[in-house]
Amino acid sequence: ITLECLDDGSVRIAVKDNGPGLPDEMKIRVLEPFFKADASRQGGAMGSGFGLGLTITKGIVEKGHNGTFQLLDNMPKGLMADIRLPPAN
């Protein structure tokens, strides 16, 4: 996780992993309510849940804070959640 203050006063939060990543079409789908990317997340203690975490996070960032939330490729591999928040008033 990195936090960066940008020249325009906005803030960037990047949450990165080095896993297998996601294809572009899957990056869109995982932001839909109740969607889970793979079968390993469908059951068991670690896989329990409703598939709402990313949807809720995106809503809080975009609607609650007028920011942006994107899932991007992390280089050389993995996924990055890129959160940008506007300058505080």
C-alpha positions as CSV (number, residue, x, y, z in Angstrom):
1,I,0.0,0.0,0.0
2,T,1.4,3.4,-0.9
3,L,0.1,6.9,-0.3
4,E,1.2,9.8,-2.5
5,C,0.3,13.5,-2.2
6,L,0.2,14.9,-5.8
7,D,1.2,18.4,-6.9
8,D,-2.5,19.5,-7.3
9,G,-3.3,18.6,-3.7
10,S,-5.0,15.4,-4.5
11,V,-4.1,12.1,-2.9
12,R,-3.3,8.7,-4.6
13,I,-3.7,5.4,-2.7
14,A,-2.3,2.4,-4.5
15,V,-3.0,-1.1,-3.1
16,K,-0.9,-3.7,-5.0
17,D,-0.4,-7.4,-5.1
18,N,1.8,-9.7,-7.1
19,G,-0.7,-12.4,-7.8
20,P,-1.9,-13.6,-11.3
21,G,-3.8,-10.4,-12.0
22,L,-7.1,-10.1,-13.9
23,P,-8.0,-9.8,-17.6
24,D,-9.4,-6.4,-18.5
25,E,-13.0,-7.7,-18.8
26,M,-12.8,-9.3,-15.4
27,K,-11.6,-6.0,-13.8
28,I,-15.0,-4.5,-14.8
29,R,-17.0,-7.6,-13.6
30,V,-15.5,-7.8,-10.1
31,L,-16.8,-4.3,-9.4
32,E,-20.4,-5.6,-10.0
33,P,-22.3,-6.5,-6.8
34,F,-22.2,-10.2,-5.9
35,F,-19.7,-11.2,-8.5
36,K,-16.7,-13.3,-7.4
37,A,-13.7,-13.8,-9.8
38,D,-13.0,-17.5,-9.2
39,A,-14.4,-20.7,-7.7
40,S,-11.8,-20.6,-4.9
41,R,-13.6,-17.6,-3.4
42,Q,-17.0,-19.2,-3.4
43,G,-16.9,-21.1,-0.1
44,G,-15.0,-21.9,3.0
45,A,-13.9,-19.5,5.8
46,M,-11.7,-17.3,3.6
47,G,-14.1,-17.5,0.6
48,S,-17.3,-16.6,2.5
49,G,-18.9,-13.3,1.7
50,F,-21.2,-11.8,-0.8
51,G,-18.9,-10.2,-3.4
52,L,-19.6,-6.7,-2.3
53,G,-16.3,-5.4,-1.0
54,L,-15.0,-3.8,-4.2
55,T,-18.5,-2.5,-5.1
56,I,-18.8,-0.8,-1.7
57,T,-15.2,0.6,-1.8
58,K,-15.8,2.0,-5.3
59,G,-19.1,3.7,-4.1
60,I,-17.4,5.2,-1.0
61,V,-14.5,6.6,-3.1
62,E,-16.6,7.9,-6.0
63,K,-19.9,9.0,-4.4
64,G,-18.7,9.7,-0.9
65,H,-15.5,11.5,-1.7
66,N,-15.7,12.5,-5.4
67,G,-12.7,10.4,-6.2
68,T,-11.9,7.7,-8.7
69,F,-11.4,4.0,-8.2
70,Q,-9.8,1.8,-10.8
71,L,-8.3,-1.7,-11.0
72,L,-5.1,-1.7,-13.1
73,D,-2.3,-4.1,-13.9
74,N,0.5,-4.0,-11.4
75,M,3.9,-4.4,-13.1
76,P,5.5,-6.8,-13.6
77,K,2.5,-8.9,-12.4
78,G,-0.5,-8.6,-10.2
79,L,-3.3,-6.2,-9.6
80,M,-3.4,-2.6,-8.3
81,A,-6.4,-0.8,-6.9
82,D,-5.8,2.8,-7.7
83,I,-7.7,5.3,-5.6
84,R,-7.5,9.1,-6.3
85,L,-9.1,11.6,-3.9
86,P,-9.5,15.3,-4.7
87,P,-7.8,18.0,-2.6
88,A,-9.5,18.8,0.7
89,N,-11.4,22.1,0.8
